Amino acid sequence: MPETPEPPTDRPALRRAALGTADISLFVVSAAAPLTVMAGVAPVAILLGGIGAPAGYLLAGLTLAVFAVGFTTMSRHVGSAGAFYAYITRGLGKRVGIGAALLALVGYNGMEIGVYGLLGTTTADTAHALGGLDVPWLPISLAGLALIWYGGFRSIDFGAKVLGVLLVAETGILVLLAGGVLLKGGAHGLSAGSFAPGAVLVPGTAAVLAFAFAAFTGFESTVIYRREARDPDRTIPRATYIAVAFLGLFYAFVVWTVIQAFGAEEVVAAAAEDPGGLFFAAITTYVGPWAADLMHVFIVTSVIASLLAFHNAINRYALALAEEGVLPPALGRVHPSHRSPYLAGLAQTALGAVIVLAFALAGADPYQQLLLWVNTPGMIGLMALMLLAAIAVPVHFRRTAHTEGPWRTVVAPIAAALLLAVAICLVVSKVGLFTMASTTVNTLLVALVPAVFLAGLGLAQRLKTRRPETYARFAAEPAEPAEPAEPAEPAEPAEPSEPAEPSEPPEPSEPPEPAEPTPPAEPVEPAETPQGEEPCPLPTPSSPEPASAPSTPAAPRPAR
């Protein structure tokens, strides 16, 4: 079996068994940035889909849960750290797998780098709302680049602790809002009308679904942390299902409570008047102005959490591709103390700085152009990867002996592929809502996705002809580098230090038996000793924010 380029015994590796189910869940839910998605995007979903918007998030969650069935089944059969591209390679071949690898690298970078524009605008809005200060966005974004680099440079468990604190803050403020609405009974009493067929089956639901699918982007990155997970065959599937279930139910619940806060008849008008202030107006009325101030601060920390989660995922994708020999070997180096892919993180930060500065020098708007134009192609690219992965699952298991049932290997993956194809069509057809750009710009942004994939196919052909050894070992199963770590247990030989027992040398007195060597016939066995040689051991806010960045609440206060 081909070996990975990095010799596990000579270089430091990622810290194994560092992450449990909860840790991995924190990374992927943080990438989704629940508070930013709710305060920035949900008002537009309500405006377009009416009171049936909560059902759209449930439907999107169910679709992605079906996708997770085949996706997590593959995670138990593929040990490569390449996640998306490794799964796609197993089912659709190395050429398509390399195309998927390039698309994943560009897609995740797009999801992360564009959000630095959102960090600049939300922080500036918060400074203005709370202190009346006018702060330029560029210094904030550059400071964010340095902060996120440091978070990725530190150990993975350090990142998990930081994200845990930030995620509790952003979800806690939303729970506080929901609790205030429920305790006071909303504007006109609580109603389940949002889930009635008449509210869901309306033309605007298609737009809601487009926003809802985008709001989950990043949940699939659980498999990227396989090498750092404890018992990955269990923790990866559990973390994936927890992330999907939490996001789907939490999004639907929070959007429903905000609808109750204003009332079914008034909420659409309030969202139209000031979408960015909708959540702030609701929490001011039902909890208090102090809670609105906290929400401003926690939106900034929500964006930071999303940036750090995506940064960590990108670094591990770059590390895997460097080990494959596709990217420069230097990107495959791991820090000896923190056990982080620190050079990959430095390169990703440098790329982010170049793009942020380029947009700033061009006079581009940090929200409408840096965020939306860079983020949107990344989101579509990751959805395309999910579609390819869903198609790869049944193809792989059809050609491989296994004990998995048909639900996991055929039914669920095919159903997920069909549903994801519909979801991609919805997002592309409504892309103008995500970018707020002209038809020409939208066409170019969408065309970037197949263009990157085709470039990946070209790279695959180049590797096959010029570096066949790299092409041959692409996405190969790891050479079980974890085993060398076990030899560390030779420390147990210390137990032989109980050589007190060797005090039984009297037994050597039995050497008279050497007389048996007289039969020279046994030397023939040395010829068989050669057989002894056989023992030789053989992967944003997760969605672009179509609404204007949250500003000081100017929306009408909900009726009490």
N, C-alpha and C positions, 0 to 999 in steps of 0.2 A: 504493500500500500504506500503511495507517495507520502513523503513527510512534508510537514510545513517548513518554510524557510527558516523559521526562528528556532534555534536549538534551545529547548526548554531548560537544559541544565546550565547553560552559560549566561542567559539573560534573565532579569527579573520578569515575572509574568503578572497578569491581573490577579488581584487577591481572590482566591477561591473561597467558596462557602461564606461570603461576606454578606449576602443579601437573602432575606427571607421573603415570604409572600407579601407581607405588609410593606417592606421596603420597595419591592419592585412595583407594587400597586401605587405607592406614593410617586414614583418617578413618572409613570404613565398618566396618572390623573392630573399631576401638576403640569405636565406638558399640555393638557387640554385647557388649562387656565379657566376653571369653572366660573369664577367671579367676573373675569373680563368678558367671557362669552355671554354670560347672562346680562350684565349691565350694558354691554356694547352691541350685542347681536339680537338677543331675545326681543327687545322692543320692535325691531324691524320685522322679525318673524310674526309678532302679534299684529303689526300694521298690515302685513301682506296676507296672513292666514286667518286673522280674526281670533275668536276665542278658542278655536280648535287647535291652536299652535302647540299646546302641550302634547297632544297625541302624535304630532310629527316627531318629537324627540323619542317617544316610546317606540314608534315604528322603526326609526333609524337604529335604535338600540337592539331591537329584536333581529333586524337584518344582520348587524355586526356580530350578534351572539351566534347566529347560524354560521357565519364565516369563521368564528373562533373555534367551532367544533373541528373542522378539518385542519385549521391552522395549528392548533395546539396538538392535534394528533401527529402531525408532521414533526413537531418539536421533540417528540419522544423517539423518533426514528432517525433524526438528523442531528449529529453532534457538532456540526460546523458552526462557527460563530457568525457566519454570514447572514443568518436569519432569512429575510426575504429572498435574497439572490440565491442562497443555498437551496431553499425549498423549490424555487423556480427551476434551478439547474437540474435538480433530481427528476422533475417531471417533464420539462420542456427542452433540456439540453444545455450544454455549456454556452453556446452562442447566445441564446436568449437569456441565460443566466448572467452573462457579462453585461448585456444590454440593461438588464434589471439592476445590476450592481451600480452602474453609472447613474441610472435614473434615481435610485435610492439615495445615492450620495448627493446629487444635485437637489433632489426633492427635500430632503431633510435640511440641507443648508438654506434652501429658499424659505422653508417654514421658520427657521430660526433667525436668519439675518434680517429679514423684513421686519421682524418684531422689534428690532432696535429703534425703528421709527416710531412704533407705538409706545415704547418706553419713554422716548423723548417727549411725545405729546401728552401722555397721561401724567407724567411727572410735572411737566410745565402747567397743565390744567390744575393739578392738585396744589401746586405752590400758589397759583393765582387764587384758587377757591378758598384756601385756608389762610393765606398771608397777604394776598393782594400783590404778590411778586410776579414780575414778568421775567421768566427765565428762558433763554434760548434752548432749543431742543438738542443741538449738536453736542455741546459739552456733556449733556446728560447721557446721550447715546454712547459717546466715547468712554465715559466713566463706567457705563454699564458693560461695555466690552471688556474692560480691565477686571471688573468685579466677577463677571461670568467666567473669564479665563481662570481666575484664582480658584473659584469654586470647582471647576473641572480639574485643575491641577492637583487639588487635595484628593484624599482617598475617597472611594465610592461611598463608604459608610458615613463620611463627613457630609457628603452631598445629600444622603438619605435623611440625615438628621435635620439639615437646613430645610429641605423640602417638606419634611413633616411639620415643622413649625409654621412655615408659610401656608401650607395647605389647610391646616387647622384654622388659621386666621381667616382665609378667604371663604372657606365653607362655613365657618362659624358666623360670619356677619350675614350670610344669606339665610342661615337657620334662624338667626335672631329676627330678621325681617319676616320670615314665614311665621315664626311663633307669634309676633305681634299682630299679624293679620288674623291668624286663627283665633287668638284669644279675644280679639275685639269683633270677630264675626264678619270681617270684610266690610265693604261699602253697603251691601244690601243683603247680607246673609251669605252663607257658603252654598255653592252650587256645583254639581258635577256636569253641567251642561257642556263643558269643554270636550268631553269624551263622547258626546252623543253623535250618532252618524251624521245628523244634519249639520253639525258644526265642523266635522272632520272632512266630509266629502264635498269640499268646495274647491273652486279653481286655485285659490291661493295656497292650498296644501302642497302643491308641487314646489313652490318657492320655499315653504317652511322645511320640507324634506331636504332641499338642497343645503340650507343653513344647518339643519340638524346633523346631516352626515359630516359636514365640515367640522362641526363642534366636537366630534369624536377623534379627529385625526391625532395620532400619537399613541393611541391605546395599543396598537400592534407592536410597539417597541419593547414589549415585555421580553420577547425572545432574544433581543440583543444582549441581555444581561445573563445569558445562559452560563457563561464561564464563571461568573461571580455569584451564581445562585446556589443556595443550599438545596440539595436534592432537586435539580432542575426539572426532572420528569414530573414532579408534583407541583413545585412552586410556580413554574411558568404558566401551566394551564390555570391554576387557581388565581394567580394574579391577573391573568387576562380576563377571566370571567368576572372577577370582582370589579375590575375597572369598567368593563362594559355595563354591568348591572348597576353599579353606583352612578355612573354618568347618566345613563338613560333614565333611571328613576329620579335622580336628583334634579336633572334639568327639567323634566316634566313637572315635578312637584313645585319647584320654585316659580316656573312660568305660570302655573295654575294659581299659586297664591298671589302673584302680582295682579293677575286678572281679577281675583276676588277683591283685592285692595281698591281697585277703581270701579269695579262693577262691569258686567258684560256689555252694557250699553255705552259706557263712557271710556273704556280702556283704549279702544282703537283711536278715538279722537285725541286722547292724551298722548298716545304714542306718535301720532302724526304731528302734533304740535311741538313736542320736544322729546324725541326718542332717547337722546343721550341722558336726559334728566329723569326719565321715568322711574327708575329704581331709586334714585336719590329722593324724589318726591314721596314715594311710597314709604321708605324707611323713616323719613323725617316725620311724616304724619303718624305712623303706627308705633314708632320706637322713640324718636327724638332727634333733634339736630345733631347731637353729639355722635349718634350712630352714623349719620350721613358723612360726618367728617372722617370717622373711622373707615367708612367704605371707600372714600377717596384715597386714603393711605393704603388700604389693602388691595385696591386695584393695581397700584404700583408694585406691591410685593407679589401680586398674582402674576404680573408680566415677568418679573425677575425669576420667579419659580419656573415659569414656562421656558424661558431662555436657558436656564441651567439644565433643565431636563432634556431639552433638545440638544444642547451642547454636548452633554454626556453621551447621548445616543450617536451623534455624528462622530465623535471621537472613536467610539468602538467600531463603527463601520469602517472608518479610515484605517484603524489598527488591523482589522480583519483583512482588508484589501491589500495592505502593505505586507502582511504575512503571506498573502496569496502571490505576491510578486507583481500585482497590478499597479500599485502605487509605490513610490520610492520607499526603500527599506527603512529609512530613518523614521518614517511615520509609524513604524511598528515597534519603536522603543517604548519601554515601560519604566516609569520612575522607580528607582530601587527602594525608596522609602514609602511613598504614597501609593505605589502600585497603580498608577494612573497612566493612560497613554498621553503623556505630557507634550510630546512633540506634535502629535496629531492635534491636540488642543491648541497649541501655539499657532499652528498653521491655519486652523479654522478661525481663530480670533483675528489673525492677520487678514484673511480673506474677508471677514466681516467688516474690518476697519476700512479696507479698500473700497468696498461697495458702499458703505455708509458715507465715506468722504466723497465718493464720486457723485452720489445723489445730492449731497450738500453743495458741492461745487457747481453742479448743474442748476442749482436753485429749485430743486424738486421739493414738493410738499412731503414732509416725513410720514404723514398718515395716508393720504390718497395715492401717493406714488411709491415711496419706499416700502411701506407696509403692504399695501394692496397689490401692487404690481409684482413684487418679489414673492409674496406669500401665496398668492393664488396659483401660479404654476406649480409650486411645491405641493400644495394640497391636492391638485388634480393628479400630479405624478404619483403621490402615495396611494391615492385611490386606484390608479391604474395598476400599481404593484399588487394591491390586494386582489384585484381581479385576476392577474396572472397567477398569483399564488393559489387562488381558489381553483383555477383550471388545472394547475400542476398537481394538486393533491390526488384526484382520481386517476390521473395518468400514471403517476408514480406507483400507487398501490396496485394498479392493475398489472404492473410488470414486476412486482416484488412480493415475495412470500411474506405473509403477515398473519396475525391473529385478530386484527381489528374488525369490527362489524361493518356492514354496508352503510349504516347511518353516518358513521364517522368518515368513511373513505369514499363514498359515492353520493349518497343522497344529499347530505348537508353541503358538501363542497359545490355540487352542481347547482343547488338552490341558491347558495351564496353568490356564485358567479352570475347567475341571471339577475339577482337583486342588485348586485354591485354594478352590473352593466346599466341597469335602469338608473341607479343613483348617479353614475358618471354622466349619463345623458342629461339628467336633471340639472346637475351642477353646470355643465357646459352651456346648456340652453339658458340658464339664469346667470351666466358669468358676469353680465353687466351689473347685477346687484352687488356682486363682490368687489368689482374693480372701480365702479363709477367712472368708467373710461369710454372712449369712442369705440365704434365697431372695429376699426383698424387695429387699435391697441389690443382689444380683446382677442381678435383673431391671432395676433402675434403671440400673445401670452399663452393661449391654448396650444398653438402650434409648437411652442417650445418643448412640450412634453414628448410628442412623437419624434421631434428632432433629436432630443437627447438620447432617446432609446435607439434610434437609428445610428447615432454616433457610437453608442455602445456596441452595436452589432459590427460596425466597422472596426472598433478596437478589438473585438473578438477575433475577427479575421486576421488582423495584424499580428496578434499574439500567436495564433495558430500557425502562421507561416514563418514568423521571425523568432518566436520564443516558444516553441512547441512544448518544452518542459513545463513552463508556467501555465500554458493552456491545459495541459494534461492533468495537472494537479489542482486546477481551479475547483473550489468548493468541495475538495475531497474531505473525507472524514478525518478528524484529528488523529494524530499518532499516539493517542492516549498519553499526553504529556503529564497528566495528573499522577500517573504511576510513579515517576521518579520521585515525587514528593514523599511517597510512602517509604522509600528507602531511608528517609530521615528517621524512621523508627528503628534503624539499627542501633539507636540509643539503647534499645533493649539489650543489645549485647552486653551492656553494662552489667546486666544480671549475671552474665558469666563471671562477673567479678567475684561471684561466690565460688571461686575456684577452691573453696574449702573442700569441695567434693573431690577435686583432683587429688586430694590427699589419698585417694584410693589407688595410687600408683601401684600398690602391690599387685594389681591385676596384670600390669605389664609383665609380671613374672611369668605370664602364660606365653611369652614369645616362643617358647619351644615350638609352637605351632608353625613358625616360619619354615619349619622343615617341609611343610606342604608345598612351598614354592617349587620344590624339586620338579613337580610336573610342569615342564616348560610349555606344555600344550596351552596353558592359560595365557601366555603372552599373545596368543592369537587374538584375545579380546582387545588388546590395545588397538588392533586394526578397526575394531568396532567403535572405539572411542570417538571417532569423528562424528558418530551419531549424536554424541553429546553436544555437538555444535547446534543441534536443532533447538535446544532450549533457548536459543537466542530470542528475545522477546519480539513477537510479531503481533444590532441597525446603526406651542404657540399658543400666545394663545393659539390653539389648534386651528382656529379658523379665522379668516380675514374678517375684520370688523367693518361691515358695511355701514354701520351707523357712525355718526360723528363721535369723536372721543368724548367720553362722559365729561360734562361740564357742570358748572354750578347749577343746581336744580332751578329750572325756570318753568317746569311743567306745572299744570294746575294740580292742586292738591286733591287727592281722591276724596270723594264724599264719604263721610263717616256714617 
